[in-house]
Structures are given as C-alpha cells and as structure tokens.
Amino acid sequence: MDQNIPQVIQTVPLQYYVFFAAALFSIGVLGVLTRRNAIIIFMCVELMLNAVNVLLTAFSAYRADANGQIFVFFIMAVAAAEVAVGLAIIVMIYRNLQNTDVNLLNRLKF
Amino acid sequence: MNSIILLSVLGLGNLFLGFRRSNRLLLPAAMLMLVVVLGVNFLDWGTSQSFFNDMLVIDNFSVAFTAIVVLTALLLLPFSQKYVQDGEANLAEYYSLLLFSLVGAIMIVAYNHLLMLFLGIETLSIAMYVLAGSEKRSLRSNEAALKYFLMGSFTTGILLFGMALVYGATGTFVLRDISFAVQNPVNASLIPMLYIGMLLMLIGMGFKVSAAPFHFWTPDVYEGTPTFFTAFMSTVVKAAGFAAFLKLLVQAFPAASAQGLWLPTLTAMCALTLLVGNVGAVTQTSAKRMLAYSSVSHAGYLLIGLVAFNGQLEGASANGIFFYSLAYSIATVAAFGVLKLVSDARSREDYNGLNGLAKTNPLLAFVLTVAMLSLAGIPLTGGFFGKFFVFSAAVEKGYIGLVIFAVVMSMVSIYYYLRPIIAMYMRDADDEATATAVPVSGFQSGALLVLALLTVVLGVLPGLLAGIL
C-alpha cells in the first residue's frame, strides 16, 4: 500500500465516522435495554465500546494526533479483562440456574 | 505515586501469602500494608508532582482523598475476621483485590488525563465485580455481581463515548487543555459535539456515584453483595468517585458556557437524588437495604458540594466534599461493621434482627447509634459538620432553595436512622437467636471504638480537618 493509513481513513468524511459510531453505539444501548439474555447484553456492551474505538481512531487520524489511537489500545486491553470477569460471572450463574436469562434473577426487589 | 506503587507491589505480595496453608497471617499482613501505605501517602503532602507525562498529578487534593480511601479500607478490614475463622479458601485473593481496587481509587483521585480516569475506574470496578460475586453459591450474590457488572460496563461505555466526543471536539485528553479548548473554541461547528460529550460523561459519572435517576442498580447490588464488600463499595468507591467528579468539573469544564449546561443538570440530579434516596429508605424493612438507599441519599448531599462549585480544588466546595466523604465513610464503615457482625451471628439483616442488642452487646449498640446519628447529621458527630460545610458552601453560592430542601430531606432521614436505634434499645429479644450475645473479638471491639471515637472527634473538633485543602 503506498498510502499511509491515516490518509486512507481520511478518504471518508469525518461526519460519516461520527454518524456510523453513533449508530453502532445506539444499537448497543438499545440492545442492553431490551435484550434479556445476559450474553447478548454483554455483546451489546462490547458493541458500544467498539463504537468508541471507531470514533477515537477516526478523530485521531483526522487530527494527526496519536493520543486517540493509544487510548484505543487501552480500551481493547481493559475490555478483554472485563470479558474475562464478565464471562466468569455468567458461567457462575449458569451453574446455579442452568440459564442466563436476566429475568430469572429477581431475588432482589426494587 | 509511592502509594500506588506500594499498593500494587504489596497486593501481589499478599497473593503469595495465600500459598501458605494457614489464613492467620493474612489479616494482620493486609492491615500492616495499609498502615504503611497511609504513612507513605502523607510524605507527598504539600508537594505537587506529576507522573507519566502529566497523566497523574499528586497534590494535596489527591493525598487527602487517598488518605480517606486507605483509612476506610484499614478500619474495615477487622470485620473480615469471620472469613479467617471460617478458613475461607480465597481470602488472600479477596484482600489483594481490595488492595488493587484501592490503586484504582487513587488513580481516579489523582488523574490529569482522561485515560487515567478510565483506567482507574476500571481497575476499581473490575475488582469490585469479582468481590460482589464472591459468594459463589448464593444466588443473591450472583445476581448482585451480574447486575453490577452489566451496569458498570454499560456505564463505562457511555463515559467512553463522552470522552471520545470531547476528544473529537477539543483534540486532547488532558484536563487543562480541554478547559482551554472549551474557552477558546477553534471550530464553532464542533461545539454541540463537545457538549453532548460532556453530558454523556456527566451521566457516566452519575451512574458511578449512584446519583438519581441513575441509581436504580444501587439497592439491589448493595443488598446482594456480601456485607463486608458492600461497605467497601459504598465508602471507597463513592469517596473516590466524587473526588474524580469534582476534579473533572473543576479542571476540564469550568468555563461559564459549559457551566450553563452542567450546573442546572447537576442541580436537578441533586434534588432528585435527595428525594429518591431518602423516601426510598423510609419504606425498607432490611437494615442493609436501608443503608443502600441511605448511600444514594448521601450521594445527593455530596452533589450539593459539586453544585456549590467554585472553580478550584480548594475552598468551600472541595473542603465540604472532603469533610463529608470522610465523616460519611467512617460512619458507614461502623454501621456496616456492626451489621456484618450481627448478621453473621443471627443470619438476618432486617431491623428486628437488631432487637435487644443493647442488652446483649452494649458496645455494638452504642457504636451503631453513634454511626446512625452521624449519618443523620445530629450535632456532636462528624456527619453534622459534613452537612454544615456542604450546605454553607451552597448557601454562599445562593442555592437557598436547594439547601432548604436538603435540610427537610435530612429530617426525613432521622426517621429511618432512628429505627435501628429503637430496635436495639427499646425492643426486647423476640427469639433465641436475638437473646444471645453476638461474638465480637477484641480486635473488632478496638476497631469499633476507633470508628466511634473518630466520628465524635470530627463532630467536636471539626477545625482539625476543616479547610485543609
């Protein structure tokens, strides 16, 4: 490839990235609020984090500032740690309930 | 900075102690570590150093809040003695996770770059997700862990999206540079993006400190989590969260144009939090759930400190938040400590479980009374001066209506804080379990006395710590 990556990213206008990331983020939020399976909720959270990653990368490329892309690495690393803990919690619940439906978790009432 | 390094290393060291067959060394070792960290922390007092290319700034503000969180953890540890006696298999891991989450708390009181805020919150939270679910076979603990985890990561997503938008509009993650870019916008078309990002960060932080309308996870999570870790959650996480919140507003968004947006939002959140927290606590029958709602209502009082914003990390607003966090943390540790001892012995967490405690354990009843009076804000306790400083900071800024509302709400709170006291002193034991004394070790009695003493000292001599920032 003879172009460098920031230039490739800049071939798409910035607001397209913002709209794309906002759409991904909204899908994630809607999923968290409406889905009932713990694993799917969890995937929607990951979708939200990836929307952030897209946005940060685009801004970073447009501003020729490395900070945003370095932030993305940290988000990916922390998200991996979160996945480890989150799946462990879901497995723990599956062992006790044989299910991962969050509606079954109603021992604690508002 | 020394305290961060020390806590990380000591946390690892503590894990190695877990290889020993016996649990007995763990508690004294963890407490000794925290004493050392507390001492080392004060070495940084009066200096202002920055680390990692200005990502972390250690100054009086961060040292003061680090002292609160470390002291709280230190005074809380004796109440985990039951785990030692029961031969809990993962005790070394629990202590290490507590130490690691303290590292996260210190990072978010000392951050100067949004990356550190994010990493600190995650370090703090991921450890707490695990601890919330530490009773693997209890469905309540499982549920609390899942709810805390899902809400926590959802919130992190919102906070991060806010950070990304702010970065897009200002081109920086450093607090002071964001503030500069907000005051001198280069490109007017980016201003809406900046404010949407700011509001998303506000919502994210609101979730983390459990301010209404983002508080709904708090009662469930606090009730289901094992009591020892609930106490940690409602003190350390809250104190550090508010310090981070204050720092964000003071250093990144002090501009008048930004204030015009976040100040009304925060004022509304504050009034709603006071209402929801206090009214919610009135109807509870479980003392633990009451304390969960009470922690929501105290988030409301602390928000008054944020609303009384004066644009710096010193003066009435910051000092009010500092004193309030300290008084609240100490009283809450005492209350949860007594509740943990009683519920371990009597296997119940409702008010009636406390019946007759004044006859069987006068010390526990006395300390819980002092804690409740401090949380209610009765004079001669630390809680009174906490409220006094926060309210007077708000009155200075002209928020008379908000303060009157808060005072009325704290009168409501007297009702539910007196219920445990009535149960302990005026009701007799109603069954065999409540007629027998709750076993308390000398170590725990000592910690309880220190907690009660600190509460009274803060209430009698508030001048010792008032205005130190």
Interface residues (C-beta under 8 A of the other chain):
Chain A: V18 A21 F25 G28 V29 V32 A38 I41 F42 V45 M48 L49 A51 V52 L55 L56 F59 R63 D65 N67 G68 I70 F71 F74 I75 V78 A81 E82 V85 G86 A88 I89 I90 M92 I93 N96 L97 V102 L105 N106 R107 L108 K109 F110
Chain B: L114 L115 F118 L119 E122 I126 Y129 V130 G133 K136 R137 L139 R140 N142 E143 A144 A145 L146 K147 F149 L150 S153 F154 T156 G157 I158 L160 F161 M163 A164 L165 Y167 G168 G171 T172 F173 M193 F216 P219 D220 E223 G224
